[in-house]
Amino acid sequence: MKNLKVKKLLICFLSLIIILAISVILLETFSNYKVSKTIHLDAPVITKKSIVINAPIEKVWTIFTDVNNWDTWQKEIVDPKINGVFKNGTTFNWKSNGLSIISTIQTVEVNKMVGWSGPAFGAFAIHTWYFSEQNGKTVIRVEESMEGWLVKILRGSFQSALDTSIVNWLNYLKIESEKN
């Protein structure tokens, strides 16, 4: 009798696991995200941050667009690799906060703007970076939106992680750019 109950419980548990796995596979397969040059203002997670860097815009731009070396100054990024020249349509691979990401550059306006987007498990993000110069200093404004089934489920966690990540990224870029 006890073995029968354990067997039924095990079958129920395995059935639940299979249903969850199929659900995740279907969500990943049929998720459709719209690529755009700017963030999606209707996304469940959005962050907008800015920083002033005491360095010329050309220096900041050079550091920022050298994707292959992001991990030398940005401690949250692992194994960045650009697959070609830094221009519209080029992809790059990177890992951030445990997620493996393949991003596609959507917009490059030298010393003015960079935009890219990319999917990760259960999520899709659009990053837009704006560069401007004021009195010999560089002002960077970054906006990012995240959407997807996992982002909707864990909205608070994603919002907090994204806010922290962007603030860190800006601070790391400031430190690197202000080195002599």
N, C-alpha and C positions, 0 to 999 in steps of 0.2 A: 504494500500500500504506500509506504513511504517512498519507495523507488519510483512509483507511478507519479506521485506529486512532484518529485524532483525533476522527472523527465518532462512533465507538462510545463513546469516553470522554466526549464531550460529551453524548450521549444518556443514558449512565449517570448523569452528574452532574445533568442536568436532571430525570431520573426521580427521583433521590434528593431533589432540591429539592421536586418536586411531592408526593412521599410525605410529606415533613416538613410541608409546608404543609397538606395534608389532615389529617394527624395533629393539628396545632395547632388547626385549625378544629373538628375533632371534639371535642377536649379542651375547648375554650372553649364549644362549643355544649351539650355534655352534662354539664358540671360542675354539680353541684347542692350548694349550701351552705345550712346551717341557720342561720337568724338567731336569736339569743338575746340576753337582757339581759346575760349575763356571757360571758366568754371561753370558748373550747373548750379544756379541759384536755388533750385528746388531739391537739391541733394539733401539727404538726411544729415550729413556731416559736412560742415564748411568751416574753414579757418582763414583769417586774413591777419597778417602780421607785417611789421616793417622794422627797419633798423637803419641807422646812419653809420656809415663806415668811414673812418678817417684815412681814406686812400683814394687815388684817382680811379675813375670808372674803368679805364682800360685795364688796370691791374686786377681789379675785382672781377671783371668780365673774363679775363684770361684764366684766373684761378677757377672760377665757376664753370667755365665751359670745358675744362680739362677733366672730363668724366673719368678717365682711367686712373686719375690720381685723387679722386674724391676721398678714398679711404685713408689717405695720408693725413688729412686734416678734419674729416667728418667722421667722428668715432662711431656713429650708428650705422654707417654704410660699410658693407663687406663686398669684396670682389666686383667692383664696378668695371664694366667693359663696354666701350662704344663699338658698334659694328660698322665703322666707316667714319666719314667726316661729320662734324657737328653741323648739321643742316636739316632742313625740313625733310621728313620721311625716314631719317636714320633712326635705327633702334639702338637701345643699350640695355644691357642686363645688369642687375644689381640686387643686393639683398639689404633690406632695411627692417629692423625690428622683427627678425625671424621670417619675413616674407620674401620669397624669390619673385622678382618683378622683371618683366620685359616691357620697357616703355618705348614709345614712338614720339620723336620730336615732331610737333605740329607747327611751331612757329619759331623762327629765329630772326630777330632784328638786332643787328650787332650793337652792343652797348645800350640797348633799349628794352628788349623783351625776349623771353624764352618761354615756350609752352610745350608741355609734353603730357601724354596720357598713357595709361596702361592698366591692364587687369592684374589682379592677384586673386587668390582663392576667395570667392564670395564677395569680391570688391572690385571697383573700378574707380580710378582716381584721375583727376585732371589737375596738373600743377601749372601755374602761370606766375612767372617772375618778371617784375618790372624794375628796370634800372634807370636812375636819373642822377644828374650831377647838380649839386648845390654848393657853391663856394669852395670848390676843390674837393668836396667830399662826395661819397656815393650814397644815395638813398635807394634802398631796395624795399620793394613792397611785394609780398608773395601772397597768393591766394591759392587755396586748394579745396576741391570738393571731392567727396567720396560717396559712392552709392553702391548698391548691390544687396543681395539677400542677407549676407552675413552682417553687413554694416547696419542694416535695418534692425536686425535682431540684437546686436551689441552696440547700438548707437552711442551710448554714454562712454563705453570703453574706447571706441574708435575716436570719439571727439577728444577725449582727454589725451589719448596717445598722439593724435595728430597735432594738437596744440603744443604739446611738449616737444615733439619731434621738430616742428617748424621753428620754434624758439631756439632749440639747440642748434639746428642747422644754421640759422642766421648768426648766432653767437660764434659758432666755429668758423664761419666764413669771415666774420669781422676779425677774429683773432689772427687767422691766416693772412688776411689781406693787409692788416696793420703791421705785420712783421717787416723789418727793414731789409 
